[in-house]
Amino acid sequence: MNVVVYYRVSTDDQHLGIEAQRTMVQDFCTKNGFSIVEENTDHGVSGGLEIDKRPALLKCLDAIDDGKAKALVVAKRCRLARDGYVAAMVYRLVERKDAKVLCADGVANGDSPEDSLLRGMLDLFAQYERELIRARTRAALAQKRKRQEHTGGHAPFGFSVEGGKLIRCEREQACIKTAKSLRE
């Protein structure tokens, strides 16, 4: 059977993540006698994004739609989506073409009602995990801001970053003071 493969990492720093996914998928395809006709990768893309904001996933769906492949293979279910609604949409689009979504880890690849239930549960757990990560990140950034630590990006005007801390830049602070007095 011809398959199209989808890889995804949330940050550009996860280059090793792609290789681990590739190894897992290639082993799975070899073991099952599948032919990989196309591989597509979304780098730095959240699994919570809608389908139309994920160019590599769209290419995979096009390959299914064009009849090039009869299955969309991912390393693990969370690589496909971290949003239950997005995952359900992908499944529906693939199933409409009499194709399947398969996971190289082998979990819930069957057609039984139990497999269907497990897929839905895993998709919701992936969404839950994404929301936990987001909450922890927000809390950590709030603490850094409270301690006047740099939280990424450019330092605000009037400050510089030294050792991860925001330090007042007196020259820029003087400009801010002048601008405020001119505005008044």
C-alpha positions in Angstrom: 0.0 0.0 0.0 1.2 3.5 -0.8 1.3 5.9 2.1 2.0 9.6 2.7 3.9 10.5 5.8 3.5 13.6 8.1 6.1 14.8 10.5 5.6 17.8 12.9 7.6 19.5 15.6 6.3 22.5 17.6 9.6 24.4 17.7 12.4 24.7 15.2 14.8 23.5 17.9 13.4 20.0 17.7 15.5 18.7 14.8 16.2 15.5 16.6 12.4 15.0 17.0 12.0 14.8 13.2 14.7 12.1 12.9 13.2 10.1 15.7 9.8 10.3 14.0 11.3 9.4 10.6 13.0 6.3 12.1 9.8 5.1 13.8 7.7 5.6 10.6 10.2 4.0 8.3 10.5 0.9 10.5 6.7 0.7 10.7 6.3 1.0 6.9 9.1 -1.6 6.2 7.5 -4.0 8.7 4.1 -3.7 7.1 5.2 -3.6 3.5 4.1 0.0 2.9 5.6 2.2 0.2 6.3 5.8 1.2 5.3 8.0 -1.8 5.7 11.3 0.0 7.0 12.8 3.2 6.0 16.2 4.5 7.2 18.1 7.5 5.8 21.1 9.5 8.6 22.7 11.4 7.7 25.0 14.3 4.0 24.3 14.0 1.7 23.8 16.9 -0.5 20.7 16.8 -3.3 22.9 17.9 -3.4 24.9 14.7 -6.2 24.5 12.2 -5.5 22.4 9.1 -5.3 25.4 6.8 -2.4 26.8 8.8 -0.3 23.6 8.3 1.1 23.4 4.8 2.8 20.0 5.1 -0.5 18.5 6.5 -2.3 20.0 3.5 0.1 18.4 1.1 -0.5 15.0 2.8 -4.3 15.5 2.5 -3.8 16.4 -1.2 -1.9 13.2 -1.8 -4.7 11.2 -0.3 -7.3 13.2 -2.3 -5.4 12.7 -5.5 -5.3 8.9 -4.9 -1.4 8.8 -4.6 -1.7 7.2 -1.1 -4.2 5.1 0.7 -3.0 6.0 4.2 -1.6 9.0 6.1 1.1 7.8 8.5 2.3 9.7 11.6 4.8 8.5 14.3 2.3 9.1 17.1 -1.2 10.4 17.3 -0.1 13.7 19.0 2.1 14.5 16.0 -1.1 14.7 13.8 -2.9 17.1 16.1 -3.2 18.4 19.7 -6.8 19.4 19.2 -9.6 16.9 19.2 -11.6 18.8 16.6 -8.6 19.1 14.2 -7.8 15.4 14.5 -11.5 14.5 13.8 -11.5 16.7 10.7 -8.3 15.0 9.4 -9.8 11.5 10.0 -13.0 12.5 8.2 -11.2 13.9 5.2 -9.0 10.8 4.9 -11.9 8.4 5.4 -13.9 10.1 2.7 -11.3 8.9 0.2 -11.4 5.3 1.6 -8.0 5.8 3.2 -6.8 5.5 6.8 -4.8 7.5 9.3 -2.2 5.1 10.8 0.2 5.6 13.7 3.7 4.0 13.6 3.4 3.3 17.3 0.5 0.9 16.4 -1.9 2.3 19.0 -5.6 2.2 17.9 -4.9 1.5 14.2 -7.7 -1.0 13.9 -11.3 -0.6 12.9 -13.0 -1.9 16.0 -15.3 0.3 18.2 -12.6 0.0 20.9 -9.9 1.4 18.5 -12.3 4.3 17.6 -12.9 5.0 21.3 -9.2 4.9 22.1 -8.3 7.3 19.2 -10.9 9.8 20.4 -9.5 9.6 24.0 -5.9 9.9 22.9 -6.8 13.0 20.8 -8.4 14.6 23.8 -5.5 13.7 26.0 -3.1 15.3 23.5 -5.3 18.5 23.6 -5.3 18.4 27.4 -1.5 18.1 27.4 -1.2 21.1 25.1 -3.4 23.1 27.4 -1.3 22.1 30.4 1.9 23.1 28.6 0.4 26.5 27.7 -0.7 27.1 31.3 2.7 26.2 32.7 4.4 28.5 30.2 2.1 31.4 31.1 2.7 30.9 34.8 6.5 30.7 34.3 6.5 33.9 32.1 4.4 35.7 34.7 7.0 34.8 37.4 9.8 36.0 35.2 8.1 39.3 34.6 7.4 39.7 38.3 11.1 39.3 38.9 11.8 41.7 36.1 13.6 39.0 34.1 13.7 39.0 30.3 11.0 36.8 28.8 12.2 36.8 25.2 12.1 39.0 22.1 13.6 42.5 22.2 14.0 44.3 25.5 11.4 47.1 25.9 12.7 50.6 25.1 14.4 52.0 28.2 15.9 48.6 29.2 18.6 46.2 28.2 19.1 42.6 29.0 22.1 41.5 31.0 22.4 38.0 32.4 18.7 37.4 31.7 17.6 40.4 33.8 16.1 43.6 32.5 18.4 46.5 33.4 17.4 50.2 33.1 19.2 52.0 30.3 19.6 55.5 31.7 20.1 57.1 28.2 16.8 55.6 26.9 15.0 56.4 30.2 16.0 60.0 29.7 14.4 59.9 26.2 11.2 58.4 27.7 11.2 61.2 30.3 11.7 63.9 27.6 8.9 62.4 25.4 6.5 62.3 28.3 7.2 65.9 29.2 6.8 67.1 25.6 3.5 65.2 25.4 2.2 67.0 28.5 
